[in-house]
């Protein structure tokens, strides 16, 4: 009789066969009962609902939602295709959100189908799927299939969503509107459906985002067909993000709209910038003095077990992987060494920023060097492949316990230049610091180290306004991550702006007190 480890190996081989092609969600019947129970018991599978399974990991922590959020859309596509064949679509509202690169996992996804039963099916971690019986479905020409998900096309979704959706989701609707290149994409649907009221709303929406020629064409065409069109603006007066150019990458328009809608809140929350320091050497000495505290707290936030003694040893240059196995093999020691190397590069960028350089332009190039320095010790020790240092990620990433999912890796190539364009153009250093930090994490451009790099970027932007280096402490981790989630999921930047502003005020007070002590000729207490 095979030993338990051999039995488990047989079950894993059966699972591997099913997973060919990247599948992580499948019907229970695709595995024998013996394999299924064995893999469930050992943590390699998890039941989504009766009859459906998803891949998991024995190392997943209790209550960790990450495997489910990573499989959520695959489950929706597989389940709906299995139940409804091709006769289903995600709702127009969800279609708009996905077209606009809103990657938050919804608490409920609504599916349209003629075979729907108006039933809510509860899923894992408080999510659900509602199958709405919908006799009238869009034609094949108005359907777009992406990653197995059947979406209303952008034009069909905008015609179908209620007017209240425009004010509830102004960023998404304006981004999708900006992606429609000319009026005929929506006019066919408006004319064939006789949607005169909707035509007036959509025309007003196009005019709001700075596309008057499309608005005029819609009104003229509807009137020529005999419809009485009264143009109305479906957005609230405050929901304006300037002229949105027609763009091929929705992530670009989304970032521009988010920046414009949030920057005023950050300006209001942030203390006035001190201005570039007169004594740059003194400013950089203060940065040096902050290294130990910054390294300890930043690495601790990311889950590394580092001690002040280890950080000081790295700072002194006593880190010696060539002769000490502990340094060569310790994940924490390697992370500490990488942080020290990256910190020196960031300090160089800060020096250029306080000398009057454009902080956004400096960071555009420098952040790649920061990243390489963070992980060079791990590459040198052979713990990760050298190709890791190549740059931006080329696969999906998921954030532990968060419903927010960073953009697809393909979108990173458009998102990062847009981030640095926004930083380049921004006049307020506080906005550069808060929005730069948040959006760097929002994009999550690298396979690892994004949190550390976002905090480095924040401090480089703070320096451009003369603010002191500011540490986010490990004991504030929960509030810090909650504020980031609020910005990424609910598009509310206020909690994060206030969180950072409060820490900056504290840093300013400490820096002032330290400068006063130094002027009096007394060494400050540790």
SVG drawing of the C-alpha trace seen along z (x, -y; Angstrom):
<svg xmlns="http://www.w3.org/2000/svg" viewBox="-40 -79 75 81">
<polyline fill="none" stroke="black" stroke-width="0.4" points="0.0,0.0 1.4,-3.5 2.7,-5.6 0.8,-8.8 3.3,-11.0 3.0,-8.9 -0.8,-9.1 -0.6,-12.9 1.9,-13.0 -0.6,-11.1 -3.4,-13.6 -1.1,-16.5 -0.3,-15.0 -4.1,-14.8 -4.5,-18.4 -1.6,-19.5 -3.2,-17.9 -6.4,-20.0 -4.3,-23.2 -2.7,-23.0 -3.4,-26.2 -3.4,-28.3 -6.8,-27.1 -7.3,-27.6 -11.1,-27.1 -13.0,-23.9 -15.9,-21.6 -15.6,-19.1 -16.4,-16.3 -13.2,-16.8 -11.3,-15.1 -12.1,-11.7 -13.6,-11.8 -10.3,-10.3 -8.1,-13.0 -10.5,-15.7 -10.8,-14.9 -7.0,-14.4 -6.2,-17.7 -8.8,-19.6 -7.5,-18.0 -4.0,-19.1 -4.9,-22.6 -4.2,-22.4 -7.9,-23.0 -10.7,-25.0 -14.4,-24.7 -16.0,-27.8 -19.5,-26.5 -21.1,-23.1 -19.7,-21.5 -16.9,-24.1 -13.3,-24.1 -10.3,-26.5 -6.6,-26.0 -5.1,-27.1 -1.9,-26.7 -1.2,-24.9 0.8,-27.9 -2.1,-30.3 -3.0,-31.8 -6.3,-31.3 -8.7,-33.9 -6.4,-35.0 -8.7,-36.2 -5.9,-36.5 -6.3,-33.1 -10.0,-33.8 -9.6,-37.3 -7.0,-36.0 -9.5,-33.5 -12.7,-35.6 -13.1,-36.6 -12.0,-33.2 -14.7,-31.6 -17.4,-34.1 -16.4,-33.3 -16.2,-29.5 -19.4,-29.3 -21.5,-31.5 -20.2,-29.8 -21.0,-26.4 -24.5,-27.4 -25.6,-29.8 -23.4,-28.8 -22.8,-32.1 -26.1,-33.6 -24.8,-35.9 -23.2,-39.2 -21.8,-41.1 -24.1,-44.0 -23.6,-47.3 -22.4,-48.9 -19.8,-46.3 -18.8,-46.5 -18.1,-50.2 -16.0,-49.7 -13.9,-47.0 -13.5,-49.1 -12.2,-51.9 -9.6,-49.7 -11.4,-49.7 -9.9,-46.5 -11.5,-46.3 -13.2,-43.0 -16.9,-43.8 -18.8,-42.6 -21.6,-41.6 -21.3,-41.0 -24.5,-41.1 -24.9,-38.8 -27.5,-39.3 -29.0,-36.2 -32.2,-35.0 -31.7,-32.0 -31.3,-34.0 -33.5,-33.3 -33.0,-36.6 -31.1,-34.7 -28.2,-35.8 -25.5,-33.1 -23.2,-33.7 -19.5,-33.2 -16.4,-33.4 -15.3,-36.4 -18.6,-38.2 -18.8,-38.3 -21.8,-37.1 -23.1,-36.7 -26.7,-37.7 -28.1,-36.2 -30.6,-38.8 -33.2,-37.4 -33.0,-39.7 -35.1,-38.8 -33.5,-41.4 -29.7,-40.9 -27.3,-43.0 -26.4,-41.8 -23.1,-40.0 -21.7,-43.3 -22.2,-45.0 -20.4,-42.3 -16.7,-42.2 -15.1,-39.0 -12.0,-39.7 -10.4,-36.9 -13.5,-34.8 -15.8,-37.6 -18.6,-38.7 -18.9,-42.5 -21.2,-45.0 -19.1,-47.1 -18.2,-50.5 -20.8,-52.3 -23.6,-49.7 -22.8,-49.9 -23.0,-53.7 -26.3,-53.7 -27.6,-51.1 -26.5,-52.4 -28.9,-54.6 -28.2,-58.3 -27.4,-58.0 -24.4,-55.8 -22.7,-58.8 -22.7,-60.7 -21.9,-57.6 -18.9,-56.7 -17.7,-59.9 -14.2,-58.8 -15.1,-55.5 -17.8,-57.0 -15.6,-59.9 -12.7,-57.5 -14.9,-55.3 -16.4,-58.3 -12.8,-59.5 -12.1,-56.1 -14.9,-56.5 -13.3,-57.9 -16.3,-59.3 -20.0,-59.6 -21.1,-56.8 -20.1,-54.2 -23.0,-55.3 -25.3,-56.9 -26.3,-53.6 -27.5,-52.4 -29.2,-55.6 -31.0,-55.9 -32.1,-52.3 -33.4,-52.3 -35.1,-55.7 -33.2,-56.8 -33.8,-60.5 -33.4,-61.2 -30.2,-59.1 -28.9,-60.9 -29.2,-64.2 -27.3,-62.8 -24.5,-61.3 -24.1,-64.5 -23.9,-66.5 -21.3,-64.1 -19.1,-64.4 -19.3,-68.2 -18.3,-68.0 -15.1,-66.1 -14.1,-68.6 -15.4,-66.7 -18.0,-69.2 -17.8,-67.9 -19.1,-64.4 -21.8,-66.1 -22.9,-68.2 -23.0,-65.2 -25.2,-63.2 -27.7,-66.0 -27.8,-66.8 -28.2,-63.2 -31.0,-62.5 -32.9,-65.6 -32.5,-64.7 -34.2,-61.4 -37.1,-63.3 -36.2,-62.9 -36.6,-65.8 -33.2,-65.9 -32.6,-68.1 -28.9,-68.1 -28.3,-67.7 -25.1,-67.3 -25.3,-64.0 -22.4,-64.9 -22.5,-67.0 -20.8,-70.4 -17.8,-69.3 -17.2,-66.2 -15.0,-67.8 -11.4,-66.6 -10.5,-68.9 -10.4,-67.9 -9.7,-64.2 -8.0,-63.4 -9.0,-60.4 -6.6,-57.7 -6.0,-54.2 -5.1,-53.1 -7.9,-53.5 -5.4,-53.4 -3.9,-56.8 -7.3,-58.6 -8.1,-56.9 -5.0,-58.2 -5.4,-61.7 -9.0,-61.9 -8.1,-60.5 -5.2,-63.0 -7.4,-66.0 -10.3,-64.9 -8.1,-64.3 -5.3,-67.0 -7.5,-69.7 -8.2,-67.5 -4.5,-66.9 -3.6,-70.6 -6.2,-71.3 -4.9,-68.6 -1.2,-69.3 0.9,-71.8 2.5,-74.6 5.8,-73.7 8.8,-75.1 10.6,-75.8 14.0,-74.4 16.5,-74.3 19.2,-77.0 21.7,-74.6 21.6,-71.5 24.4,-69.7 22.5,-70.0 19.4,-68.7 21.2,-65.6 22.8,-65.0 19.3,-64.9 18.4,-62.3 21.4,-60.2 20.3,-60.5 16.8,-59.1 18.2,-56.0 18.1,-53.6 14.5,-54.5 13.3,-54.5 14.9,-51.2 13.5,-49.5 10.0,-50.7 9.8,-50.4 11.1,-46.8 8.9,-45.9 5.8,-47.1 6.7,-44.6 7.0,-41.7 10.8,-41.5 12.1,-40.7 14.9,-43.2 16.5,-44.6 18.2,-48.0 21.4,-46.0 21.2,-44.4 20.5,-47.7 23.5,-49.3 25.7,-46.4 24.8,-46.9 25.3,-50.7 28.8,-50.1 29.6,-47.8 29.9,-44.7 27.5,-42.8 29.7,-40.0 28.0,-37.4 31.2,-36.1 32.4,-34.8 29.2,-34.5 26.5,-32.0 24.0,-33.9 24.4,-37.0 24.3,-35.0 21.2,-33.0 19.2,-35.4 16.2,-36.9 16.1,-39.6 19.8,-40.4 19.6,-40.6 16.6,-42.9 18.4,-45.1 21.5,-45.3 19.4,-46.1 17.6,-48.8 20.9,-50.4 22.1,-50.4 18.8,-51.8 18.7,-54.4 22.0,-55.8 20.6,-56.2 17.5,-57.8 19.6,-60.2 21.4,-61.2 18.0,-61.9 17.0,-64.0 20.2,-66.0 19.4,-66.9 15.8,-67.7 16.8,-70.2 19.2,-71.8 16.2,-72.7 15.9,-69.7 12.5,-68.6 11.7,-65.8 9.3,-64.0 11.9,-64.0 14.6,-62.8 12.5,-60.0 11.4,-58.9 14.9,-57.4 16.1,-57.0 13.3,-54.7 14.6,-51.9 18.0,-52.1 16.4,-52.2 14.6,-48.9 17.8,-47.3 19.7,-48.2 16.9,-46.8 17.2,-43.3 20.9,-43.2 22.0,-41.4 19.3,-38.6 20.6,-38.2 24.2,-38.1 23.3,-35.4 21.6,-33.4 18.2,-33.5 16.4,-35.1 17.1,-35.1 19.2,-37.9 16.3,-38.6 14.4,-40.0 16.4,-43.2 15.2,-43.7 12.4,-46.0 8.6,-46.1 6.6,-42.9 5.2,-40.7 2.6,-38.9 -0.4,-39.6 0.0,-40.6 -2.5,-40.5 -2.4,-42.3 -2.9,-40.2 -6.5,-40.6 -7.3,-43.6 -10.2,-43.7 -8.1,-46.0 -6.2,-44.3 -3.4,-46.3 -3.7,-46.8 -2.7,-44.0 1.0,-43.9 0.5,-45.2 -1.1,-48.4 2.0,-49.1 3.9,-50.2 1.4,-53.0 0.7,-53.8 4.3,-54.5 5.1,-57.2 1.8,-58.7 2.6,-58.8 5.9,-60.6 4.2,-63.0 1.8,-63.9 4.6,-64.4 6.5,-66.6 3.5,-68.9 2.4,-69.1 3.2,-72.4 2.5,-71.4 5.1,-69.1 2.6,-67.8 0.4,-66.6 3.5,-65.0 4.3,-63.2 0.8,-61.9 -0.4,-61.1 3.0,-59.8 3.1,-57.4 -0.4,-56.2 -0.4,-55.8 3.0,-54.0 1.4,-51.3 -1.8,-51.5 0.1,-50.5 2.4,-48.1 4.9,-48.1 7.5,-45.7 7.3,-42.0 8.3,-43.0 9.4,-46.0 6.6,-48.3 5.8,-49.5 9.4,-50.4 9.8,-52.2 6.5,-54.1 7.8,-55.4 11.2,-56.3 9.3,-58.2 7.2,-60.0 10.3,-61.3 12.0,-62.4 8.8,-64.4 8.7,-65.8 12.3,-66.9 11.3,-68.9 9.2,-71.2 11.7,-71.3 9.7,-69.0 11.9,-66.7 12.3,-63.0 9.2,-61.4 9.0,-57.8 5.8,-55.8 6.1,-53.7 5.4,-50.0 2.9,-50.5 0.8,-52.6 0.7,-49.8 -3.0,-48.9 -4.2,-52.5 -1.7,-53.1 -2.9,-50.2 -6.5,-50.9 -6.0,-54.5 -4.4,-53.2 -7.2,-50.7 -9.8,-53.5 -8.0,-55.5 -7.7,-52.5 -11.2,-50.9 -13.4,-53.9 -11.4,-56.6 -11.3,-58.6 -7.9,-60.1 -8.8,-62.1 -7.8,-59.5 -4.4,-58.8 -3.7,-62.6 -4.5,-63.3 -2.5,-60.3 0.6,-61.5 0.1,-65.1 0.0,-64.3 3.3,-62.4 4.9,-65.2 3.8,-67.8 5.4,-65.6 8.6,-65.3 8.7,-69.1 8.4,-69.7 11.2,-67.2 13.4,-68.7 12.8,-72.2 13.6,-71.1 16.8,-69.4 18.0,-72.4 17.3,-74.6 19.4,-72.3 22.2,-72.3 22.2,-76.1 22.5,-76.1 25.5,-73.8 23.9,-70.8 23.8,-67.3 20.2,-66.1 19.1,-63.1 18.8,-59.9"/>
</svg>
